[in-house]
Every structure is written in structure tokens, then in C-alpha cells.
Amino acid sequence: MPDPIRLENRKLTEAQKEQYWRDGFLFPLQVFPKTEAAALRAELEGIERDWRGADLPHPLLQYKRINSNCVIPLAARMAMDPRVLDAVEGVLGPDLLIWSAEFFIKEPHTTHIVGTHQDLTYWGMGETSDQVTAWIALSPATVESGCMDFVAGSHKNPILPHVDTFSENNLLSRGQEIAVEVADEDKTHIVLQPGQMSLHHGLTIHGSGPNSSDDRRIGFAIRYLNPNARQHQAKRDYAMLARGVDRTGNFLHFAPPTELFSPESLTLFDEIRAARAEALTEGADKTVGLYSGSSKD
């Protein structure tokens, strides 16, 4: 496992930027101390405990898995943390939007995987480099617990053909996987300790295996955009302004939530989900659960 990457004067070095653009990913960036990561995990698990049986319009899983920054202040706070944004700025520049944020959780001794895929396949934004995903570990992400695997240099490919498996074991919305075989020796294991983060390009081929460990594997994925990114598939799209200014107006802005699952944020959640469904369910021959009312927690 490589030594943690620490920013110099709150900025990525030129060598670190070059590594990102060469490989399509960069890790492990130390953004939160372990003690703070533990507190963030405890806050999340408190929300799960207190709200799992609540009378929400959708199951709690949907609010954790898509647009969590719209309804969960913890998610918005983490996504807008200056320590995270400082690293992201080294890739995208000073003007940053948050397109979405989501918790990826694999319970211990379960078979859930994330199929090998490219993020940008169904987002309706084309093959843009005006996007980066930050993935923050709130529990150990190891090979045993099902950490991500990246294929170095694969972001230089176009969007490759994908197939929808709709597998119950696949955590992705459509169970999508690239229709290309990836050799194990071409994968880099993205091992992260709590409080560490990886960055990856939206065309980087990646996936993750099952969690055979005794602990939950809890990751928090934030999709950042440079305002130059555009939504080509859906009629409208939404984003939170995290830093700088948006001079393009390609996305409708919304503010971070001030309380958990407020009526206003729940309404906004459904507006965003419905707008994005146009792009994210394009071509699917089955109902995409996370963008319908059928997801289960």
C-alpha cells in the first residue's frame, strides 16, 4: 500500500496532477484523521438506526445511494469540506459543482459487488474530463472487504460497450458491466484506511469485489463537476455550488439541506431524481430500482 498523499500548501503538486492524468486515478489522499472518520461513521450509522423505520416517501437506501447531499446534511458537509475540495481543485480547477453524493455500503460477509464499469456511461454528459469522483473510506477498504480496483490508463478509452445485468448482487443501479474482459493483473487495488480518499476519472474502468471481512465496508462517493460540464441527455439537471463561481449556468443550483429529510428537501430530491432518470435509465429494458419506488433497504 502506498504512503498517504498529503497536500503541500493545501494543493496537489504538479507531480501528483501528472500522476492522476497518467493513470486516471490518484490515491490514497489523507483528508480526515482516523478519529474524525470514526465520528463521521458513527453519525451515519446513527442516521441509519434512527431513520430506517421512519415514514419516508422512499426507503432509506434510496436517500443514501442517490443525491444524499440533497437530504442528509452529513453528506453535504463532507462533500463541501475544504480538505476534500482542495484536492479536487487540483484536477478540475477552482470552480466546483457537486453533481451527486452517495454512500456505498457492503455489509460484512456478503456477496455484493460493484460490476466493472465506467462512471460516465449513463450520466448523459458524454466523454468529458470536467468530472472527477472522490471516494472517501469511513471503514477499512481492503481487498478482503471489497475495495475498488482501477485499471491504470483506461480513462484514455472512449465509453466502452456495457451490458445491464440487473444482478441483485451488483450495487450499481442497472448492474452495469463493461462488455470487455479485464485481466486481474491489470487491476490496481485501491486500499484505503478510514479518512483516506481516492480520486478517479469518469472513464476509468473500475469495480469491486464482495466483502468477506468482519466489518462493514463504508464508502462515500462524491461526483464533482467543473461548470463546463453539460447534461446532453436529460432536459435539465441540478448541482450544488461547492466552490468558486458558475459562469455557464448548465445546471440548476440547489442549497445544502439544513436538517435531515425536511419536507422541502424531500420534494427537491424527487425533482432531481425524476430529471436525471431520463439519462440514467436511457435504453434500460427493465425498471431501474434506484430511480423508481422499488428500492429496498
QUIVENQUI-V525997 format. One record per helix or strand. SS is the DSSP state (2 for helix, 1 for strand). FROM is the first residue (numbers start at 1). LEN is the number of residues. If there is no record, write none. Layout:
<<SS	FROM	LEN> <SS	FROM	LEN>>
This chain:
<<1	5	1> <1	8	1> <1	11	1> <2	14	10> <1	25	6> <2	34	18> <2	60	6> <2	68	4> <2	73	7> <2	82	11> <1	96	11> <1	110	1> <1	113	5> <2	119	4> <1	131	7> <1	141	1> <1	148	4> <2	154	3> <1	162	3> <1	170	1> <1	176	3> <2	184	3> <1	187	4> <1	192	1> <1	196	6> <1	206	3> <1	211	1> <1	217	9> <1	238	6> <1	252	2> <2	263	18> <2	289	3>>
